[in-house]
Amino acid sequence: MFGAVAPRYDLLNHLLSASLDRLWRRRAAAAVTPTEGPILDLCCGTGDQAVAIHRRGGEVVAADFCVPMLALAQRKYRKLDRRPPVGLAGDALELPFAGARFAGVTVSFGLRNVTDLDGALAEIQRVLEPGGRAAILEFTVPRNRLLRGIYLFYFRRVLPLVGRLISPSRSAYSYLPESVLEFPQREGFVERMERAGLTGGAWSDLSGGIVALYTAQRAP
Ligand SMILES: C[S@@+](CC[C@H](N)C(=O)[O-])C[C@H]1O[C@@H](n2cnc3c(N)ncnc32)[C@H](O)[C@@H]1O
């Protein structure tokens, strides 16, 4: 599915979020920088989160198991001025890295798609160095009733329609709302991070609660 959506992925991301995704990514990047050590951007897709970290001076390794997505990320990185992020093929459930290798890990809109959330969180905790920070972005359903109504209408009706018109994959943008509604949110997600051994779990609502930024760290 991700291979099929890759060519139009950036266009749809910016269009469907009215470019708010750039702001969300900057917030996630700020949560793991500055730091001396390398940062892993997991489920990197076309690489925008890694670029946001790179712009804040972070040394980034970007990983994804979808080669067409990675190829687009690599093309983007080649246009950057300083030494670009490294892009690697890697499965979030079996990361090709030694333990305690990274000072930070980010995952933007990726964990919802991994088949085993607890397994992926355990891998994040394993590759983080003691005291290393994790920052995770995910869609959430707003708590405000009015906003929630508008959001659900947009998510269930408008977004799949625009996705079907623009994306080469007809089903991917119908899958998106279902996957968001089924995924643990806010306190529920923080509990899962802590169950995986991460500490100091917290969340903050972004843009009225349509997205949450989750943060935690590996115990020092
Ligand atoms: C919705 S995209 C998000 C991409 C990017 N992080 C962003 O913010 O635009 C989800 C990404 O997760 C990747 N993914 C899903 N399951 C994965 C896994 N088990 N290991 C590595 N990548 C995975 C997909 O290939 C896809 O590129």
The ligand as an SDF file (V2000), in Angstrom:
LIG
                    3D

 27 29  0  0  0  0  0  0  0  0999 V2000
    1.8190    7.2810    6.9340 C   0  0  0  0  0  0  0  0  0  0  0  0
    3.4620    6.9740    6.4550 S   0  0  0  0  0  0  0  0  0  0  0  0
    4.3620    8.1600    7.4110 C   0  0  0  0  0  0  0  0  0  0  0  0
    5.6250    8.5780    6.7370 C   0  0  0  0  0  0  0  0  0  0  0  0
    6.4010    9.7080    7.3820 C   0  0  0  0  0  0  0  0  0  0  0  0
    6.8730    9.3820    8.7060 N   0  0  0  0  0  0  0  0  0  0  0  0
    5.6080   10.9880    7.4270 C   0  0  0  0  0  0  0  0  0  0  0  0
    5.4800   11.5730    8.5020 O   0  0  0  0  0  0  0  0  0  0  0  0
    5.1440   11.4370    6.3930 O   0  0  0  0  0  0  0  0  0  0  0  0
    3.8030    5.4800    7.3200 C   0  0  0  0  0  0  0  0  0  0  0  0
    5.1550    4.8680    6.9630 C   0  0  0  0  0  0  0  0  0  0  0  0
    5.3890    3.7730    7.8590 O   0  0  0  0  0  0  0  0  0  0  0  0
    6.0960    2.7730    7.1490 C   0  0  0  0  0  0  0  0  0  0  0  0
    5.9750    1.5030    7.8850 N   0  0  0  0  0  0  0  0  0  0  0  0
    4.8420    0.8430    8.2130 C   0  0  0  0  0  0  0  0  0  0  0  0
    5.1510   -0.2810    8.8840 N   0  0  0  0  0  0  0  0  0  0  0  0
    6.5110   -0.3210    8.9930 C   0  0  0  0  0  0  0  0  0  0  0  0
    7.4360   -1.2210    9.5830 C   0  0  0  0  0  0  0  0  0  0  0  0
    7.0350   -2.3360   10.1990 N   0  0  0  0  0  0  0  0  0  0  0  0
    8.7450   -0.9310    9.5150 N   0  0  0  0  0  0  0  0  0  0  0  0
    9.1970    0.1780    8.8870 C   0  0  0  0  0  0  0  0  0  0  0  0
    8.3710    1.0790    8.2850 N   0  0  0  0  0  0  0  0  0  0  0  0
    7.0430    0.8250    8.3520 C   0  0  0  0  0  0  0  0  0  0  0  0
    5.4400    2.7770    5.7730 C   0  0  0  0  0  0  0  0  0  0  0  0
    6.2450    2.1680    4.8000 O   0  0  0  0  0  0  0  0  0  0  0  0
    5.2320    4.2720    5.5510 C   0  0  0  0  0  0  0  0  0  0  0  0
    6.2930    4.8480    4.8470 O   0  0  0  0  0  0  0  0  0  0  0  0
  1  2  1  0
  2  3  1  0
  2 10  1  0
  3  4  1  0
  4  5  1  0
  5  6  1  0
  5  7  1  0
  7  8  2  0
  7  9  1  0
 10 11  1  0
 11 12  1  0
 11 26  1  0
 12 13  1  0
 13 14  1  0
 13 24  1  0
 14 15  1  0
 14 23  1  0
 15 16  2  0
 16 17  1  0
 17 18  1  0
 17 23  2  0
 18 19  1  0
 18 20  2  0
 20 21  1  0
 21 22  2  0
 22 23  1  0
 24 25  1  0
 24 26  1  0
 26 27  1  0
M  CHG  2   2   1   9  -1
M  END
$$$$
